[in-house]
Amino acid sequence: MPTDPLMWPEPLSVRHQGWATPLRRPRMSNDEDVRPGIALTNRYLSRDGVPVVPVSGELHYSRVPRHRWAERLRQMKAGGVTVVATYLFWLHHSPARGEYAFDGNLDVGAFVDMVVETGLDVVLRIGPWCHGESRNGGFPDWVQQAPVRHRTDDPDYLAMVAEFFAAIGGAVGDRFGKVLGIQIENELYTQPEHIRTLKRMAREAGMAAPIWTATAWDSAELPEEEVLPLYGGYGDGFWVDSDAPWAPNFRDHYFFSHVWDDPGIGADVRRAQNIEAAKGGPRTPSDLFPAATCELAGGMATAYHRRPRPAALDVATIAHCKIGNGSAWQGYYMYAGGTNPASPDGMQESHATGYPNDMPRLGYDFHAPIGEAGTLAPSHAELRRQHAFLLAFGDRLAEMPSSLPDVRPSGVEDSETLRWALRSDGDSGFLFLAWYQPHFPLDTYRGARFRATLDAGALEFPSRPIDVPAGTLARWPVNLTLGGVRLAWATASALTWLPGDVPTLVLVAEPGIEPEIAVADGGVVNVQGVTPSLTPLRVTTGAGTLDVLVLPAETADALWVVDAPRRRLLLSEQEIQWSAEGAVSLKAVSPSPVREYAPSRQAFTDLPLAPPTAPAPVDVLATEIRPASASVPAGYGKHDGRSSAPSRRAFDDHAGVYRLALPDWAADPSLDPLLTIDWSGDTAELRVNDTPVTDRFWDGSRWHVNLTDAGYTPDATVTLHILPLATVSPVSLPIDARDRLVAADTQLLTIDAITLTPRTLTPESR
């Protein structure tokens, strides 16, 4: 880049655009369903009069062992989730008409209690039709087979729904006084009056919440003022054909935009509903309600015919763009994976039940930030930094509409125009930058500078053009005031701020971008470069004092921000959890330091933790007890043009079987033993005493199994069953997995490594 500013390219420009409509308060939560301290406007949700940006994550209590609920909720809290959303799958609770079970891990009332005790809010997605890759979309067989017009106001159908709603009302009871929201139905597109009917019936059954929601994607027709419309965004989907290219509706989520609709979500099921797809252009949220989501991709499920494997940045970029677009509520599906209840006929979506996709019978890992076995994916770290930002600055951000730059990408094929947006109230704001997409990698963007025009004038930054590496997700503060100090701008991402006699602004450097900060003092803006470190830079102006801690980019994935009762910044390479009271624990595989930033000392100090005592991880020997078939079929049939999963008989006929030799401590729940399987093939099952406990379709990723949750006991036999994948199979695989498959001779089956790892939970000494 030339050193002469006259030779620099013109800055990329954006002008603050104020709210398009005046502040309004809908009936919901204000005039009806009033809950003290909670209020909804057309811009944001407020708690006790303070705007907030909620972060909701999906966890299905009926897909998680009850003894794991508390830990999963702590893991969600540690990830910055503030609201837990959950489906109530009708078929999990009611095997026959008039029979309902709400015990064990079906005890939704106890689940609500535990969510609240953890310091989180809860949204109940009551259906009655849910989808969630469940059998019949969540309908029990006795409902699915009933001679009624399902998902309509057919009186006979509504009579069955009334029984289910009454059961929910009885199971949750007065706990509805703690429920933040209730979602009616799911992916219902042209029946607003039916949604209105279901809401009335839910109320009659004793359900209540300050917020009622419904999914709004694909231009769904919703009853005006009755439900908060919720949107979504997935960067890929198992629900499209195996040979389908990366579609524009997936690609669009890697751009900043003010279009919230997504016609692609659930398009397969909608096609099955035989509803005309062409219904006009996309729409933005109602003037009565803020832009909110419930299904941003937390990962992606794996169908037999198509097996997407989203990377951490695939997930994080979509979420980041939605914040820049003006999101007032970030909602993820899924945030924590699980396991389907065991059933002879299967509880999963399948070709056998008329659905367009064959899903695993048991495993519902979803490549989520918290996996089926309770392991944290890299996406957990990527997202929790965004969520820490929302926690610290959400009260400001909620008041800031989104403005798009003057020059924007021409379409989803445009890989040259920088992708960015501004959220601002006209005085201050945050610049959001996203330079990443999967499948078609971006090149480094050269020579970027920005001009943001606010009410008082324009700011240009940084001091000289910078190169933006591919993979950059940035949220840079503009005219941010803390401790009386006004930061005109910074080229490092805002993470959080810590209170103290001198407050601390915490920024995280971007890989490959040298950070600068600009401080406004008495009409003069002083710019200086900052070397990222664990020690802050103290800034003093005539108006106040502020510590600015610019952390190195390489620390990003080890950052944790405790939210209550006081805000704390921790550094740990291994998993951190904490209680509602803020008591921190380390979930460790091996001894690992945890460091806490002390604002009064301007330094990180070691957190006192007792060293974990556990055996060392071990390699697990897998002994072949039956070889796999030497030649497996290229396929096992098709449904609607899509490859079907092998039948139970075909799987048992062709799969290789391997007995696992496990140490004695593998049955010790206090060590939380984790089995990690590196393998290749088509489909696989893990069985305990010949009973399948979980399964997986191969997509090139590691497979984690929690032995305690699998029901392993000292005298049990554990076997691994793997079906080879024919090299001519038409199933869609990630590129690296496909390359491995085609490099095989005629079929692929390997066990590359199996390890068993103990994990202990060590509390801090207080």
TILUM-644335 format. One record per residue (C-alpha): z, y, x; residue in three letters. Coordinates in steps of 0.1 Angstrom, whole numbers, plus 5000, padded with zeros to 4 digits. Example, Ala and Ser with C-alpha at 12.3 -4.5 7.8 and 13.67 -1.06 7.14 Angstrom:
BEGIN
507849555123ala/507149895137ser/
# end
This chain:
BEGIN
500050005000met/499150345014pro/502050565026thr/500450875012asp/501650924976pro/498351084968leu/496750744974met/499050564950trp/497850434917pro/498850614886glu/502250494873pro/502250264843leu/503450464814ser/505450424782val/506750684758arg/509950634738his/509150574701gln/512050624677gly/512950404647trp/510150384622ala/512550384592thr/515950544586pro/519150344590leu/519650134558arg/522349904547arg/521149614525pro/523249474497arg/523949174518met/527349194535ser/527849554523asn/527949544485asp/528049164480glu/529448884501asp/531549144518val/533649024548arg/535949284564pro/534649384598gly/531149244593ile/528249464582ala/524449424584leu/521949714587thr/518149714590asn/518649754628arg/521649534638tyr/524749344629leu/528049524635ser/531549384641arg/534449614633asp/531949904633gly/530449824667val/526849704669pro/526449364685val/523449134694val/524548784685pro/523348484704val/523148164683ser/522647824697gly/521847504677glu/524147204681leu/524246924655his/527746794651tyr/526446474635ser/524446404667arg/527346454691val/530446234694pro/533446404678arg/535446374711his/532646584727arg/532646874703trp/535347074721ala/533547044755glu/530047114740arg/531447434724leu/533047544757arg/529747484774gln/527947694748met/530547964752lys/530147954790ala/526348004784gly/526948324765gly/526448184730val/528448364704thr/527348174672val/526947804667val/524147704643ala/524047354629thr/522047154603tyr/523846954577leu/521546654575phe/521846504540trp/520846154552leu/523646154578his/526246204550his/524846004521ser/523445654524pro/523245614486ala/523545834456arg/527145914448gly/528345814483glu/529246084508tyr/530946054542ala/532646344560phe/534746164585asp/534446104622gly/531646314637asn/530446394601leu/533546604594asp/531846934591val/535147104580gly/536847004613ala/533747114632phe/533947464616val/537647474626asp/536847384662met/534047644665val/536347914653val/539247794675glu/536747824705thr/536248184696gly/532748144682leu/531048214649asp/529247954629val/526047944608val/525547634585leu/521947544578arg/522547344546ile/518947254537gly/518747054516pro/515546984536trp/516147054573cys/513446894594his/515146874629gly/512846574637glu/515046374613ser/513846094589arg/512346244558asn/513146594571gly/516846514564gly/516446364529phe/518146024524pro/515745754514asp/517145754479trp/516146124476val/512846084493gln/511945794470gln/513045954438ala/510246034413pro/510746414415val/508946714428arg/510846764460his/511747114473arg/511047274439thr/513047384408asp/512347044392asp/515546984372pro/515846624384asp/515546724420tyr/518047014415leu/520546764400ala/520546564432met/520846884453val/523746994432ala/525646674441glu/524946734478phe/526047104476phe/529147004457ala/530046764485ala/529447034512ile/531547274492gly/534447024490gly/534146924527ala/534247284540val/536447434513gly/538147754521asp/536747744556arg/533747924542phe/535948234547gly/535248174584lys/531548104582val/529248384593leu/526048264578gly/524348014556ile/520647914559gln/518847804528ile/516047544532glu/513747544562asn/510047614567glu/509447664530leu/506547904527tyr/505447984491thr/508547934469gln/510748234470pro/512248164436glu/513247814447his/515147974476ile/516848204451arg/517747904430thr/519247724460leu/521348024470lys/522748044435arg/523547674435met/525247704469ala/527447984455arg/528247774424glu/529347494448ala/531847724464gly/529847834495met/530148184507ala/529148394537ala/528348754545pro/524848664557ile/522348434540trp/519148344559thr/515848164556ala/513048094581thr/510248344578ala/507548224602trp/504048164590asp/504248454566ser/506748274544ala/507348434510glu/511048504507leu/513048654478pro/513449024485glu/516949124496glu/518348774491glu/517948634527val/517748764562leu/514348654575pro/514548464608leu/511748404632tyr/511148174662gly/509048134693gly/507947814712tyr/505847814744gly/504547464736asp/505047204710gly/505146824705phe/503646874671trp/500046954682val/497546684691asp/497746514725ser/494446664736asp/495147014723ala/494847304748pro/497647554753trp/497147744721ala/497248124717pro/500248104694asn/502247944722phe/500848174749arg/501548484729asp/505348444734his/504948524771tyr/503848884762phe/505749184748phe/504749244712ser/506049384679his/504649084659val/507448854650trp/505648594630asp/504548264645asp/502148054624pro/502347764648gly/505947654643ile/506047334622gly/502347354616ala/502046984615asp/504546944587val/502947234568arg/499647064571arg/501246764555ala/502446994526gln/498747064520asn/499347444518ile/496547674526glu/497047804561ala/495048124559ala/497348364542lys/496548694559gly/497748854590gly/501248834605pro/504049054592arg/506949224608thr/510549194595pro/511449364562ser/512449724563asp/515849604550leu/516649374578phe/516649364616pro/514349154638ala/516248824642ala/515448474654thr/516948134649cys/514347914668glu/513548044702leu/512747744723ala/515847614740gly/513647334753gly/511347094735met/511546754719ala/509346474731thr/506946294707ala/505345974717tyr/501846114717his/502646454733arg/505546504758arg/505946864769pro/508546934796arg/509447304796pro/510747454829ala/513747694829ala/511447994832leu/509347874804asp/512347894782val/513848214797ala/510748414796thr/510248374759ile/513848484752ala/513548774776his/510448894759cys/512048884725lys/514849104738ile/512349354751gly/510449334717asn/513549464699gly/515449144690ser/518749214672ala/519748844671trp/518748574697gln/518748224682gly/517847904701tyr/516747564689tyr/518047344705met/520847474727tyr/522647144730ala/520946804726gly/522446494710gly/521846134698thr/520646024664asn/523145804644pro/522245434647ala/520445294618ser/518344974612pro/515445184599asp/515945474623gly/517145834616met/514245994633gln/510946144622glu/508245874625ser/504845764615his/506445484594ala/507945754571thr/504745944567gly/505346214593tyr/502746314619pro/504946234650asn/506745934664asp/510046054679met/512645854699pro/514845654676arg/518045774693leu/517746024720gly/517446394710tyr/517946554744asp/515346824737phe/515346934773his/517947174760ala/520247394782pro/522947134775ile/521446794775gly/522246484754glu/524646364781ala/526346704785gly/524546804817thr/523447164822leu/519747224827ala/518547504849pro/517747694817ser/521447734811his/521747964842ala/518648154833glu/519748224798leu/523348294805arg/522448594826arg/520548734797gln/523448664774his/525948824797ala/523749134796phe/523749134758leu/527549094757leu/528049384780ala/525349624768phe/524549494733gly/526349784716asp/523950024733arg/520849804731leu/521249744693ala/520650114688glu/517550114710met/514150044694pro/511349884714ser/508450084728ser/505349924742leu/503450074772pro/500350284768asp/498150014785val/498849664772arg/497249324778pro/493949284759ser/494948934748gly/496548604758val/493848544784glu/494748874802asp/496448784835ser/495849114852glu/497749374831thr/501449394838leu/503649284809arg/506549514802trp/508349714775ala/511149974770leu/514149974748arg/515550324745ser/517450554722asp/515550844736gly/518250934762asp/518850604780ser/517550254779gly/516349944797phe/512949854811leu/511949484805phe/509449324828leu/508148974824ala/505548834849trp/505448464843tyr/503748204822gln/503347824825pro/500047624828his/498047924842phe/500048074870pro/499948444876leu/499248614909asp/501548874924thr/501049214907tyr/500349474933arg/501449834934gly/503649884903ala/505350214895arg/506550314860phe/506750644841arg/509150634811ala/509050944789thr/512251004770leu/513351294748asp/514351504778ala/511351434799gly/509851164821ala/511250954849leu/509050784875glu/510250494896phe/510650324920pro/510350564948ser/507150394960arg/504850124945pro/506249764946ile/504749424943asp/505949214914val/506048844923pro/505148584897ala/508248454881gly/509848804878thr/512048864847leu/513749204851ala/515849434829arg/516249764847trp/518650034835pro/517350384828val/519750674825asn/522650444822leu/526050624822thr/529250434833leu/532450584845gly/530950934842gly/528250844867val/524650864854arg/522350604870leu/518850754865ala/517250414872trp/517650104893ala/515249824903thr/517749534900ala/518649364867ser/521649464847ala/524049174843leu/527349314831thr/529949574838trp/533649524846leu/536449754835pro/538949904859gly/540250224873asp/536750244888val/534350054866pro/531849814883thr/528249794873leu/526849454882val/523149424890leu/521249124903val/518349174927ala/514949034919glu/513448784943pro/510948964965gly/511749314952ile/513849544974glu/516349714950pro/516750084948glu/519250294927ile/518850654917ala/521950864908val/521751184889ala/524251444901asp/524151814890gly/520451814882gly/519551634914val/518451264916val/519451084948asn/517550774956val/518650514980gln/517750154989gly/520449894986val/520949575005thr/522149314981pro/525549174990ser/528949064976leu/530349404983thr/529749704960pro/528450044968leu/530850314956arg/529050614939val/530950934934thr/529451244916thr/530951554901gly/531351364868ala/532951044880gly/533050734902thr/531350404898leu/531050084919asp/527549944919val/527549574929leu/523949454936val/524149084941leu/521648884961pro/518948704941ala/520048374955glu/523448404938thr/521848434903ala/522148074892asp/525848064903ala/526948364882leu/529248324853trp/530748594831val/533948504812val/534048704780asp/537648694768ala/540448794768pro/539249004797arg/535849014813arg/535648834846arg/532748764871leu/532748424888leu/530648264914leu/530347884913ser/527547644921glu/529047384898gln/529847404861glu/532447644847ile/534147624813gln/536847824797trp/538947824766ser/539248094739ala/542148234758glu/540048264790gly/541647974810ala/538947864834val/538147504845ser/535747364870leu/533647064859lys/532946924894ala/531146644910val/532746724944ser/535146984957pro/533547324952ser/534847674956pro/535047914927val/535148284936arg/536148574913glu/535248934918tyr/538349164919ala/537349524911pro/540549664925ser/539749494959arg/535949544957gln/535649184968ala/535348824957phe/538448614962thr/538848234958asp/540148114925leu/543047884928pro/541947534918leu/543347194926ala/540846984945pro/539346714922pro/540246364930thr/537546114921ala/535545834938pro/532245924955ala/528945884936pro/527345544940val/523945394939asp/523545144911val/521844814916leu/519344714889ala/518644344889thr/515544224871glu/516443964845ile/513043964828arg/509744104842pro/507644344822ala/504344224809ser/501644234835ala/499144394812ser/500344624783val/498044764756pro/496545104760ala/498045194727gly/500045064697tyr/498045204668gly/497545544654lys/498545764625his/496446064615asp/494746034648gly/497946034669arg/499145754691ser/502045564675ser/505045444695ala/505345074700pro/507144874674ser/510544714681arg/508844384685arg/506144514708ala/508744694729phe/510844374733asp/507744164740asp/506444384768his/509444564784ala/511044464816gly/514844414815val/517244504843tyr/521044444845arg/523044734860leu/525944654883ala/528544914877leu/531844984895pro/535244944877asp/535645324874trp/532445344853ala/534645264823ala/537245544831asp/536745824805pro/538846064827ser/536046044853leu/533346114827asp/530845884845pro/527246004844leu/524345764849leu/521245924863thr/518045724861ile/514845824880asp/512145604865trp/508545594853ser/506845404825gly/506245454788asp/509445414768thr/512845294778ala/516145204762glu/519645164776leu/521644894759arg/525344814760val/525944444750asn/522344444739asp/522844724714thr/520645024721pro/522745334727val/519945584737thr/516345594745asp/513645804761arg/509845864762phe/508945914799trp/507746264808asp/508546264845gly/512046404841ser/515346254851arg/517246064824trp/521046134821his/523345904802val/527045954796asn/528645614798leu/531745704779thr/529645834750asp/527545524752ala/530645314745gly/530745134779tyr/533844924784thr/534944724815pro/533744394801asp/530444524787ala/526944444800thr/524544734805val/520844664806thr/517944894811leu/514744814792his/511444984804ile/508044944789leu/505145004813pro/502645274805leu/498945184808ala/496945414830thr/494345454802val/496945564777ser/495945874757pro/499446024755val/499746374768ser/502046414799leu/503046704822pro/500546734851ile/502746574877asp/503546284855ala/499846244846arg/498946244883asp/501445974890arg/500145764861leu/496545784871val/497445694907ala/498845364895ala/496645054894asp/496444944857thr/499945034845gln/503045224856leu/506645114857leu/509145204885thr/512845234889ile/513045494917asp/516845544918ala/519945504896ile/523145674905thr/526545694889leu/528546014894thr/532146094884pro/532946434870arg/536346584867thr/537646894849leu/539947094871thr/541847394856pro/542747704875glu/546347754886ser/547748034865arg/
# end
